[in-house]
Amino acid sequence: MTSIRCWQVDAFTNRAFGGNAAAVCWLDTEADPAWMQAVAGEMNLSETAFVRRVEDGLELRWFTPTVEVDLCGHATLATCHALWSAGIVTPDEPLRFHTKSGLLTCRKNGSFIELDFPATPAAPAAPPPGLLEALGVKPVFVGKTRFDYLVVLDSPQAVLAVRPDYAKLGEIPCRGVIVTARASDGEFDFVSRFFAPAVGVNEDPVCGSAHCCLTPYWAEQLGKTTLMAHQVSERGGVLRLQLKGDRVILGGQAVTIWHGELL
């Protein structure tokens, strides 16, 4: 039986047991999607990434415990960290990932890993039936991206106080719901939380792809294109962000928790 190298990495953090955990599996050949989904269910993390060499780069796919997703930031960052740390690629070599969201490139910048992702700005939208009731909030803005609903609140305290009804929230026709507010301290520009019970993740500790929506929104609101973000989940995470036209540069750090072989 061929063993498969794998890692668990905490992403968007510089300390163990913070940020968002992702599993990374290095494949020698193309794998059956049903098998990848079963592995993701066994890992039981918000995302498991599967990566393999292809012509002109690497193929990268992401699975929650229940479904495959089209875009995931923290598992991409975890994959970069794992491949560089294991010496599969050299740290001075930018990575090119072929994904369901197109070509994604990543590079090291000091102690940070920077991911070049497509921006997914939110258009103003009426909240669908049940959304605000499931969150228990009164928003100042509601928008919709190709993936998620964006719900803006009036304070960081309101974001921290959200206690969703996950059963009701999982019935909303979208990948997930981003809740955000302007930060009240000088360290960060905004805070957020991300809920995705419809895809098997009640609260994602740190969601990189949600910041592809948050970055253009807060860049416009604050009149700046370089931002610091704090996802205020229980584990918490920090992102260094830059808006470049229709792209978002997601910067974060990562820590390997374990590595081994999948039998």
Backbone as CSV, one residue per row, in Angstrom:
resi,resn,N_x,N_y,N_z,CA_x,CA_y,CA_z,C_x,C_y,C_z
1,MET,0.849,-1.186,0.000,0.000,0.000,0.000,0.890,1.243,0.000
2,THR,0.616,2.183,-0.879,1.396,3.404,-0.963,0.971,4.368,0.134
3,SER,1.939,4.872,0.870,1.624,5.852,1.905,1.635,7.250,1.308
4,ILE,0.894,8.153,1.925,0.739,9.524,1.442,1.198,10.467,2.531
5,ARG,2.128,11.359,2.187,2.625,12.322,3.163,1.525,13.326,3.496
6,CYS,1.400,13.654,4.775,0.367,14.608,5.167,0.815,15.405,6.387
7,TRP,0.183,16.540,6.562,0.518,17.484,7.621,-0.772,18.081,8.180
8,GLN,-0.718,18.518,9.427,-1.737,19.420,9.948,-1.052,20.727,10.298
9,VAL,-1.599,21.816,9.779,-0.988,23.132,9.909,-2.024,24.117,10.446
10,ASP,-1.630,24.902,11.428,-2.462,26.011,11.899,-2.104,27.247,11.080
11,ALA,-3.081,27.801,10.376,-2.859,28.896,9.434,-3.392,30.212,9.977
12,PHE,-2.792,31.301,9.508,-3.111,32.661,9.939,-2.854,32.855,11.426
13,THR,-1.740,32.280,11.880,-1.316,32.434,13.268,0.177,32.174,13.338
14,ASN,0.821,32.690,14.381,2.235,32.396,14.613,2.429,31.550,15.867
15,ARG,1.329,30.947,16.357,1.417,30.113,17.554,0.614,28.830,17.339
16,ALA,1.097,27.763,17.941,0.383,26.492,17.856,-0.974,26.594,18.531
17,PHE,-1.947,25.918,17.941,-3.314,25.822,18.449,-4.075,27.141,18.341
18,GLY,-3.613,28.022,17.479,-4.354,29.229,17.130,-4.733,29.180,15.667
19,GLY,-5.316,30.253,15.153,-5.671,30.318,13.742,-6.635,29.226,13.332
20,ASN,-6.468,28.743,12.100,-7.382,27.752,11.541,-6.594,26.538,11.080
21,ALA,-6.962,25.376,11.583,-6.251,24.142,11.255,-6.710,23.591,9.913
22,ALA,-5.744,23.129,9.130,-6.039,22.449,7.864,-5.124,21.246,7.742
23,ALA,-5.624,20.186,7.130,-4.779,19.055,6.763,-4.335,19.233,5.319
24,VAL,-3.132,18.754,5.029,-2.570,18.831,3.676,-2.099,17.438,3.294
25,CYS,-2.524,16.957,2.130,-2.120,15.636,1.635,-1.390,15.797,0.305
26,TRP,-0.188,15.241,0.227,0.624,15.316,-0.989,0.398,14.041,-1.811
27,LEU,-0.131,14.200,-3.014,-0.488,13.074,-3.873,0.532,12.890,-4.987
28,ASP,0.863,11.632,-5.275,1.737,11.343,-6.416,0.951,11.262,-7.719
29,THR,-0.319,10.897,-7.619,-1.159,10.752,-8.806,-2.545,11.322,-8.508
30,GLU,-3.352,11.442,-9.540,-4.718,11.921,-9.370,-5.498,10.943,-8.498
31,ALA,-6.324,11.494,-7.604,-7.071,10.655,-6.669,-8.565,10.724,-6.952
32,ASP,-9.275,9.702,-6.514,-10.723,9.652,-6.662,-11.370,10.673,-5.723
33,PRO,-12.257,11.556,-6.228,-12.881,12.552,-5.357,-13.634,11.958,-4.175
34,ALA,-14.242,10.795,-4.354,-14.957,10.165,-3.242,-13.983,9.769,-2.139
35,TRP,-12.787,9.311,-2.527,-11.762,8.983,-1.532,-11.276,10.249,-0.825
36,MET,-11.053,11.325,-1.588,-10.618,12.576,-0.966,-11.663,13.085,0.014
37,GLN,-12.945,12.952,-0.347,-14.002,13.385,0.567,-14.005,12.531,1.834
38,ALA,-13.750,11.238,1.686,-13.707,10.357,2.854,-12.529,10.715,3.765
39,VAL,-11.398,11.040,3.176,-10.239,11.459,3.971,-10.554,12.751,4.713
40,ALA,-11.179,13.711,4.035,-11.542,14.972,4.684,-12.499,14.739,5.842
41,GLY,-13.426,13.813,5.666,-14.322,13.475,6.766,-13.576,12.858,7.932
42,GLU,-12.571,12.012,7.630,-11.766,11.400,8.682,-10.931,12.439,9.421
43,MET,-10.353,13.386,8.677,-9.572,14.461,9.305,-10.466,15.338,10.186
44,ASN,-11.692,15.566,9.728,-12.693,16.305,10.503,-12.219,17.711,10.878
45,LEU,-11.509,18.350,9.952,-11.126,19.752,10.095,-11.970,20.576,9.142
46,SER,-11.934,21.898,9.292,-12.771,22.712,8.411,-12.388,22.512,6.950
47,GLU,-11.090,22.272,6.668,-10.673,21.982,5.292,-9.527,20.973,5.293
48,THR,-9.525,20.119,4.284,-8.382,19.268,3.959,-7.999,19.560,2.517
49,ALA,-6.716,19.838,2.297,-6.218,20.172,0.962,-5.502,18.968,0.357
50,PHE,-5.677,18.786,-0.943,-4.987,17.733,-1.689,-4.215,18.406,-2.817
51,VAL,-2.932,18.130,-2.881,-2.067,18.826,-3.840,-1.189,17.813,-4.565
52,ARG,-0.973,18.046,-5.854,-0.100,17.183,-6.646,0.504,17.993,-7.780
53,ARG,1.610,17.505,-8.299,2.259,18.173,-9.424,1.461,17.934,-10.705
54,VAL,1.330,18.988,-11.498,0.772,18.897,-12.841,1.652,19.755,-13.738
55,GLU,1.366,19.714,-15.021,2.129,20.558,-15.939,1.945,22.030,-15.555
56,ASP,3.044,22.761,-15.494,3.026,24.199,-15.193,2.524,24.499,-13.785
57,GLY,2.904,23.661,-12.821,2.549,24.009,-11.454,2.015,22.854,-10.638
58,LEU,1.008,23.162,-9.826,0.425,22.203,-8.892,-1.094,22.272,-8.989
59,GLU,-1.747,21.123,-8.845,-3.206,21.101,-8.724,-3.553,21.090,-7.245
60,LEU,-4.532,21.930,-6.863,-4.946,22.027,-5.461,-6.461,21.947,-5.379
61,ARG,-6.942,21.051,-4.497,-8.378,20.924,-4.257,-8.614,20.945,-2.748
62,TRP,-9.799,21.440,-2.363,-10.124,21.616,-0.948,-11.457,20.924,-0.636
63,PHE,-11.500,20.236,0.507,-12.717,19.554,0.947,-12.984,19.873,2.412
64,THR,-14.228,20.238,2.721,-14.683,20.259,4.109,-15.011,18.804,4.484
65,PRO,-15.438,18.544,5.713,-15.831,17.170,6.040,-17.010,16.645,5.222
66,THR,-17.740,17.544,4.529,-18.935,17.085,3.805,-18.951,17.400,2.320
67,VAL,-18.233,18.447,1.843,-18.309,18.838,0.437,-16.975,19.381,-0.053
68,GLU,-16.789,19.349,-1.375,-15.665,20.044,-1.996,-16.041,21.506,-2.201
69,VAL,-15.087,22.424,-1.983,-15.349,23.851,-2.133,-14.468,24.420,-3.244
70,ASP,-14.895,25.573,-3.775,-14.207,26.172,-4.913,-13.046,27.066,-4.527
71,LEU,-13.016,27.544,-3.285,-11.959,28.468,-2.878,-11.746,28.368,-1.373
72,CYS,-10.484,28.295,-0.955,-10.173,28.245,0.479,-8.812,28.883,0.715
73,GLY,-8.783,29.913,1.540,-7.544,30.617,1.806,-6.649,29.922,2.813
74,HIS,-7.215,29.528,3.980,-6.328,29.027,5.033,-5.697,27.692,4.657
75,ALA,-6.423,26.837,3.920,-5.832,25.565,3.507,-4.795,25.761,2.402
76,THR,-4.928,26.824,1.605,-3.896,27.153,0.621,-2.631,27.616,1.324
77,LEU,-2.797,28.493,2.324,-1.648,28.947,3.097,-0.976,27.767,3.798
78,ALA,-1.791,26.870,4.356,-1.247,25.683,5.010,-0.468,24.817,4.029
79,THR,-0.967,24.698,2.810,-0.285,23.898,1.787,1.063,24.501,1.440
80,CYS,1.114,25.819,1.245,2.389,26.485,0.968,3.383,26.211,2.089
81,HIS,2.939,26.417,3.314,3.809,26.217,4.472,4.328,24.779,4.523
82,ALA,3.455,23.803,4.298,3.855,22.395,4.357,4.868,22.057,3.269
83,LEU,4.619,22.494,2.044,5.515,22.160,0.934,6.879,22.806,1.098
84,TRP,6.897,24.061,1.540,8.179,24.732,1.776,8.913,24.114,2.963
85,SER,8.207,23.860,4.056,8.849,23.309,5.257,9.413,21.904,5.008
86,ALA,8.733,21.122,4.193,9.167,19.754,3.915,10.235,19.679,2.835
87,GLY,10.537,20.807,2.195,11.541,20.814,1.144,11.060,20.246,-0.174
88,ILE,9.756,20.069,-0.336,9.214,19.587,-1.607,9.420,20.655,-2.680
89,VAL,9.314,21.909,-2.284,9.697,23.036,-3.144,10.565,23.957,-2.294
90,THR,11.420,24.747,-2.933,12.301,25.644,-2.195,11.550,26.920,-1.828
91,PRO,11.872,27.514,-0.667,11.129,28.701,-0.214,11.227,29.896,-1.141
92,ASP,12.277,29.957,-1.974,12.392,31.086,-2.891,11.618,30.861,-4.191
93,GLU,10.899,29.756,-4.250,10.137,29.405,-5.456,8.658,29.739,-5.253
94,PRO,8.120,30.737,-5.970,6.671,31.001,-5.877,5.893,29.764,-6.320
95,LEU,4.729,29.565,-5.737,3.906,28.406,-6.050,2.740,28.818,-6.942
96,ARG,2.446,27.973,-7.922,1.331,28.206,-8.858,0.349,27.053,-8.711
97,PHE,-0.837,27.381,-8.193,-1.860,26.372,-7.960,-2.972,26.498,-8.995
98,HIS,-3.280,25.392,-9.662,-4.429,25.328,-10.560,-5.615,24.824,-9.735
99,THR,-6.678,25.623,-9.652,-7.800,25.329,-8.765,-9.121,25.558,-9.493
100,LYS,-10.213,25.263,-8.824,-11.540,25.526,-9.382,-11.845,27.017,-9.449
101,SER,-11.018,27.838,-8.797,-11.165,29.293,-8.896,-10.061,29.906,-9.758
102,GLY,-9.474,29.099,-10.617,-8.445,29.593,-11.517,-7.054,29.458,-10.921
103,LEU,-6.098,30.154,-11.531,-4.707,30.083,-11.104,-4.491,30.964,-9.877
104,LEU,-3.942,30.385,-8.808,-3.606,31.113,-7.601,-2.100,31.029,-7.389
105,THR,-1.456,32.161,-7.112,-0.023,32.165,-6.886,0.275,32.577,-5.445
106,CYS,1.356,32.028,-4.904,1.735,32.280,-3.507,3.240,32.464,-3.441
107,ARG,3.674,33.329,-2.500,5.114,33.546,-2.324,5.384,33.877,-0.865
108,LYS,6.659,33.703,-0.473,7.081,34.092,0.869,7.498,35.556,0.864
109,ASN,7.161,36.246,1.953,7.569,37.634,2.148,7.969,37.779,3.617
110,GLY,9.252,37.532,3.897,9.700,37.500,5.278,9.082,36.330,6.011
111,SER,8.485,36.586,7.171,7.842,35.517,7.945,6.413,35.253,7.496
112,PHE,5.928,36.027,6.516,4.554,35.874,6.039,4.530,35.107,4.721
113,ILE,3.420,34.412,4.514,3.087,33.822,3.214,2.000,34.673,2.601
114,GLU,2.166,35.047,1.332,1.190,35.902,0.652,0.512,35.137,-0.468
115,LEU,-0.809,35.121,-0.422,-1.634,34.432,-1.414,-2.285,35.475,-2.319
116,ASP,-2.204,35.270,-3.611,-2.813,36.169,-4.597,-4.132,35.545,-5.034
117,PHE,-5.247,36.095,-4.518,-6.574,35.525,-4.735,-7.458,36.521,-5.496
118,PRO,-8.498,36.016,-6.162,-9.458,36.929,-6.806,-10.335,37.619,-5.767
119,ALA,-10.537,38.928,-5.942,-11.486,39.645,-5.085,-12.899,39.174,-5.397
120,THR,-13.738,39.088,-4.372,-15.149,38.701,-4.539,-16.016,39.751,-3.844
121,PRO,-16.099,40.953,-4.414,-16.840,42.036,-3.742,-18.316,41.699,-3.588
122,ALA,-18.909,42.251,-2.530,-20.325,42.017,-2.251,-21.163,43.126,-2.862
123,ALA,-22.209,42.745,-3.561,-23.195,43.704,-4.054,-24.308,43.838,-3.028
124,PRO,-24.852,45.042,-2.839,-25.962,45.193,-1.889,-27.083,44.203,-2.199
125,ALA,-27.656,43.623,-1.169,-28.687,42.606,-1.371,-29.671,42.631,-0.212
126,ALA,-30.896,42.296,-0.522,-31.885,42.122,0.542,-31.576,40.833,1.285
127,PRO,-31.624,40.840,2.614,-31.362,39.595,3.353,-32.427,38.559,3.023
128,PRO,-32.027,37.332,2.747,-33.023,36.297,2.453,-33.826,35.965,3.701
129,PRO,-35.019,35.415,3.537,-35.842,35.062,4.692,-35.085,34.163,5.664
130,GLY,-35.101,34.544,6.925,-34.495,33.731,7.969,-33.072,34.088,8.330
131,LEU,-32.374,34.862,7.479,-30.959,35.134,7.745,-30.769,35.938,9.030
132,LEU,-31.427,37.074,9.125,-31.213,37.935,10.286,-31.753,37.291,11.562
133,GLU,-32.834,36.547,11.430,-33.386,35.835,12.592,-32.405,34.769,13.075
134,ALA,-31.750,34.074,12.138,-30.785,33.038,12.516,-29.565,33.628,13.212
135,LEU,-29.198,34.856,12.828,-28.055,35.520,13.449,-28.444,36.293,14.704
136,GLY,-29.689,36.758,14.757,-30.145,37.581,15.873,-29.532,38.968,15.868
137,VAL,-29.429,39.606,14.675,-28.755,40.903,14.555,-29.612,41.896,13.785
138,LYS,-29.229,43.185,13.920,-29.782,44.262,13.116,-28.622,44.897,12.352
139,PRO,-28.478,44.598,11.067,-27.291,45.031,10.331,-27.376,46.481,9.855
140,VAL,-26.207,47.033,9.546,-26.154,48.339,8.883,-25.979,48.169,7.377
141,PHE,-25.611,46.942,6.940,-25.476,46.643,5.510,-25.541,45.137,5.328
142,VAL,-26.183,44.717,4.228,-26.173,43.311,3.820,-25.787,43.254,2.355
143,GLY,-24.844,42.387,2.027,-24.426,42.201,0.642,-24.307,40.728,0.311
144,LYS,-24.086,40.440,-0.966,-23.992,39.047,-1.431,-22.845,38.933,-2.432
145,THR,-21.979,37.949,-2.217,-20.938,37.609,-3.172,-21.357,36.355,-3.928
146,ARG,-20.468,35.834,-4.764,-20.776,34.594,-5.476,-20.835,33.411,-4.517
147,PHE,-20.264,33.577,-3.305,-20.229,32.485,-2.337,-21.103,32.726,-1.112
148,ASP,-21.047,33.950,-0.564,-21.507,34.196,0.801,-22.381,35.441,0.910
149,TYR,-23.065,35.550,2.051,-23.690,36.814,2.455,-22.739,37.565,3.379
150,LEU,-22.699,38.876,3.216,-21.921,39.772,4.066,-22.889,40.566,4.924
151,VAL,-22.707,40.515,6.244,-23.572,41.225,7.185,-22.689,42.143,8.024
152,VAL,-22.891,43.454,7.886,-22.074,44.441,8.586,-22.839,44.942,9.812
153,LEU,-22.175,44.922,10.966,-22.769,45.378,12.217,-22.100,46.679,12.666
154,ASP,-22.628,47.272,13.731,-22.183,48.617,14.115,-21.022,48.633,15.099
155,SER,-20.566,47.462,15.584,-19.468,47.481,16.539,-18.818,46.106,16.631
156,PRO,-17.545,46.051,17.060,-16.912,44.753,17.301,-17.630,43.956,18.381
157,GLN,-18.179,44.652,19.372,-18.894,43.955,20.439,-20.112,43.211,19.892
158,ALA,-20.779,43.816,18.897,-21.931,43.163,18.285,-21.509,41.904,17.529
159,VAL,-20.340,41.955,16.895,-19.823,40.767,16.194,-19.525,39.659,17.196
160,LEU,-18.858,40.006,18.284,-18.525,39.009,19.301,-19.768,38.410,19.946
161,ALA,-20.839,39.176,20.004,-22.048,38.728,20.693,-22.929,37.814,19.851
162,VAL,-22.644,37.641,18.574,-23.505,36.830,17.706,-23.489,35.373,18.163
163,ARG,-24.667,34.817,18.348,-24.841,33.407,18.700,-25.832,32.810,17.706
164,PRO,-25.352,32.301,16.583,-26.260,31.868,15.520,-27.089,30.647,15.891
165,ASP,-28.236,30.553,15.263,-29.007,29.315,15.234,-28.494,28.556,14.010
166,TYR,-27.592,27.606,14.232,-26.904,26.971,13.102,-27.851,26.167,12.221
167,ALA,-28.857,25.563,12.800,-29.813,24.801,11.993,-30.527,25.718,11.007
168,LYS,-30.976,26.886,11.485,-31.654,27.837,10.603,-30.676,28.463,9.611
169,LEU,-29.451,28.749,10.091,-28.468,29.377,9.206,-28.068,28.428,8.078
170,GLY,-28.041,27.140,8.361,-27.692,26.158,7.337,-28.711,26.030,6.235
171,GLU,-29.906,26.596,6.439,-30.937,26.552,5.405,-30.826,27.714,4.418
172,ILE,-29.983,28.702,4.703,-29.813,29.846,3.807,-29.052,29.380,2.565
173,PRO,-29.521,29.710,1.347,-28.886,29.205,0.125,-27.584,29.942,-0.206
174,CYS,-26.502,29.556,0.470,-25.192,30.141,0.220,-24.152,29.247,0.880
175,ARG,-22.880,29.503,0.574,-21.812,28.754,1.239,-21.732,29.114,2.714
176,GLY,-21.765,30.440,3.008,-21.624,30.861,4.386,-22.026,32.305,4.585
177,VAL,-21.863,32.781,5.818,-22.260,34.140,6.196,-21.092,34.795,6.931
178,ILE,-20.684,35.965,6.423,-19.620,36.756,7.041,-20.271,37.844,7.877
179,VAL,-19.860,37.959,9.132,-20.331,39.035,10.007,-19.121,39.897,10.349
180,THR,-19.239,41.211,10.203,-18.069,42.076,10.350,-18.444,43.435,10.926
181,ALA,-17.425,44.130,11.440,-17.578,45.504,11.923,-16.211,46.177,11.909
182,ARG,-16.229,47.489,11.890,-14.985,48.256,11.995,-14.367,48.022,13.372
183,ALA,-13.039,47.876,13.432,-12.361,47.667,14.709,-12.386,48.947,15.534
184,SER,-12.256,48.787,16.838,-12.290,49.940,17.728,-10.933,50.254,18.338
185,ASP,-9.904,49.457,17.977,-8.558,49.747,18.488,-7.666,50.181,17.331
186,GLY,-6.430,50.523,17.625,-5.529,50.993,16.587,-4.746,49.902,15.908
187,GLU,-4.869,48.666,16.381,-4.072,47.576,15.825,-4.665,47.013,14.549
188,PHE,-6.008,46.933,14.493,-6.688,46.325,13.354,-7.656,47.321,12.725
189,ASP,-7.955,47.070,11.439,-8.922,47.917,10.732,-10.340,47.393,10.871
190,PHE,-10.506,46.075,10.900,-11.850,45.503,11.053,-11.742,44.127,11.682
191,VAL,-12.883,43.666,12.200,-12.990,42.320,12.768,-14.069,41.561,12.010
192,SER,-14.051,40.244,12.139,-15.071,39.438,11.460,-15.206,38.082,12.114
193,ARG,-16.302,37.413,11.778,-16.505,35.989,12.049,-17.142,35.390,10.804
194,PHE,-17.024,34.054,10.658,-17.545,33.399,9.458,-18.240,32.103,9.848
195,PHE,-19.483,31.974,9.389,-20.320,30.814,9.716,-20.714,30.087,8.428
196,ALA,-20.507,28.749,8.402,-20.821,27.996,7.183,-21.412,26.632,7.495
197,PRO,-22.522,26.575,8.242,-23.104,25.268,8.569,-23.608,24.518,7.342
198,ALA,-23.932,25.227,6.266,-24.431,24.552,5.056,-23.384,23.643,4.434
199,VAL,-22.083,23.911,4.692,-21.027,23.061,4.144,-20.291,22.315,5.261
200,GLY,-20.934,22.185,6.418,-20.397,21.345,7.476,-19.465,22.016,8.458
201,VAL,-19.396,23.370,8.435,-18.500,24.096,9.339,-19.324,25.174,10.038
202,ASN,-19.713,24.932,11.287,-20.556,25.917,11.972,-19.883,27.280,12.036
203,GLU,-18.689,27.352,12.644,-17.913,28.596,12.641,-16.485,28.277,12.214
204,ASP,-16.050,28.898,11.128,-14.696,28.709,10.642,-13.769,29.621,11.448
205,PRO,-12.724,29.092,12.087,-11.887,29.934,12.948,-11.247,31.116,12.232
206,VAL,-10.718,30.885,11.014,-10.172,31.982,10.202,-10.409,31.617,8.741
207,CYS,-11.144,32.434,8.035,-11.501,32.123,6.641,-10.804,33.106,5.702
208,GLY,-9.788,32.627,5.001,-9.083,33.485,4.057,-9.963,33.966,2.922
209,SER,-10.749,33.054,2.339,-11.554,33.436,1.181,-12.627,34.453,1.536
210,ALA,-13.112,34.453,2.793,-14.066,35.490,3.207,-13.443,36.876,3.116
211,HIS,-12.124,36.948,3.291,-11.446,38.236,3.222,-11.263,38.726,1.781
212,CYS,-11.565,37.880,0.809,-11.620,38.346,-0.575,-12.846,39.224,-0.796
213,CYS,-13.833,39.089,0.074,-14.990,39.976,0.111,-14.752,41.139,1.075
214,LEU,-14.239,40.831,2.257,-14.048,41.858,3.281,-13.051,42.922,2.856
215,THR,-12.001,42.535,2.140,-10.972,43.503,1.762,-11.515,44.609,0.863
216,PRO,-12.183,44.302,-0.259,-12.717,45.412,-1.061,-13.780,46.221,-0.337
217,TYR,-14.585,45.580,0.529,-15.604,46.339,1.259,-14.951,47.350,2.184
218,TRP,-14.010,46.897,3.025,-13.416,47.806,4.000,-12.413,48.759,3.364
219,ALA,-11.808,48.374,2.246,-10.939,49.311,1.529,-11.738,50.531,1.077
220,GLU,-12.949,50.289,0.579,-13.800,51.404,0.150,-14.293,52.207,1.358
221,GLN,-14.697,51.529,2.406,-15.238,52.226,3.576,-14.175,53.074,4.285
222,LEU,-12.951,52.568,4.340,-11.893,53.230,5.101,-10.960,54.066,4.236
223,GLY,-11.092,53.959,2.920,-10.263,54.750,2.024,-8.802,54.354,2.035
224,LYS,-8.530,53.054,2.141,-7.152,52.572,2.158,-7.118,51.182,1.531
225,THR,-6.003,50.817,0.940,-5.911,49.527,0.245,-5.062,48.506,0.994
226,THR,-4.391,48.922,2.078,-3.633,48.000,2.920,-4.296,47.947,4.286
227,LEU,-4.643,46.739,4.739,-5.485,46.576,5.923,-4.947,45.462,6.811
228,MET,-5.228,45.578,8.107,-4.966,44.503,9.060,-6.312,44.025,9.604
229,ALA,-6.504,42.720,9.601,-7.790,42.147,9.991,-7.615,41.157,11.127
230,HIS,-8.633,41.085,11.970,-8.654,40.137,13.083,-9.946,39.343,13.012
231,GLN,-9.822,38.041,12.771,-11.013,37.202,12.848,-11.160,36.753,14.293
232,VAL,-12.278,37.151,14.899,-12.410,37.060,16.354,-13.167,35.801,16.779
233,SER,-12.823,34.669,16.183,-13.338,33.383,16.638,-12.639,33.005,17.944
234,GLU,-13.022,31.875,18.503,-12.405,31.428,19.754,-10.901,31.244,19.596
235,ARG,-10.460,30.662,18.445,-9.025,30.464,18.202,-8.371,31.757,17.717
236,GLY,-9.078,32.514,16.915,-8.600,33.806,16.452,-7.540,33.699,15.370
237,GLY,-7.418,34.760,14.579,-6.403,34.795,13.536,-6.202,36.200,13.024
238,VAL,-5.005,36.427,12.435,-4.611,37.745,11.949,-4.239,37.646,10.480
239,LEU,-4.733,38.606,9.679,-4.440,38.644,8.253,-3.931,40.032,7.868
240,ARG,-2.880,40.053,7.066,-2.354,41.276,6.474,-2.832,41.307,5.023
241,LEU,-3.592,42.346,4.669,-4.339,42.356,3.409,-3.947,43.532,2.527
242,GLN,-4.026,43.298,1.225,-3.819,44.389,0.268,-4.744,44.189,-0.921
243,LEU,-5.448,45.260,-1.297,-6.307,45.226,-2.478,-5.512,45.733,-3.666
244,LYS,-5.419,44.908,-4.718,-4.725,45.274,-5.948,-5.675,45.064,-7.118
245,GLY,-6.453,46.104,-7.452,-7.418,45.980,-8.534,-8.464,44.947,-8.203
246,ASP,-8.544,43.913,-9.033,-9.526,42.857,-8.795,-8.917,41.651,-8.094
247,ARG,-7.765,41.862,-7.434,-7.095,40.803,-6.690,-6.909,41.223,-5.241
248,VAL,-6.835,40.234,-4.359,-6.574,40.470,-2.942,-5.335,39.670,-2.554
249,ILE,-4.374,40.348,-1.920,-3.208,39.664,-1.377,-3.488,39.356,0.093
250,LEU,-3.569,38.058,0.404,-3.835,37.588,1.762,-2.510,37.175,2.391
251,GLY,-2.094,37.874,3.432,-0.845,37.544,4.098,-1.084,36.933,5.454
252,GLY,-0.372,35.843,5.746,-0.524,35.198,7.038,0.670,34.328,7.370
253,GLN,0.720,33.882,8.596,1.760,32.976,9.063,1.152,31.610,9.354
254,ALA,2.008,30.627,9.620,1.504,29.272,9.837,2.472,28.475,10.702
255,VAL,1.943,27.458,11.364,2.713,26.601,12.269,2.326,25.143,11.998
256,THR,3.312,24.271,11.795,3.035,22.837,11.637,2.767,22.210,12.997
257,ILE,1.664,21.470,13.093,1.293,20.797,14.337,1.777,19.345,14.329
258,TRP,1.575,18.645,13.223,2.112,17.299,13.078,2.315,16.983,11.605
259,HIS,3.175,16.016,11.340,3.296,15.489,9.983,3.467,13.988,10.071
260,GLY,3.035,13.286,9.035,3.109,11.849,9.075,2.723,11.247,7.735
261,GLU,2.243,10.020,7.769,1.857,9.309,6.554,0.445,8.785,6.695
262,LEU,-0.314,8.952,5.640,-1.657,8.387,5.558,-1.542,7.027,4.896
263,LEU,-1.983,5.999,5.589,-1.852,4.631,5.094,-3.079,4.163,4.346
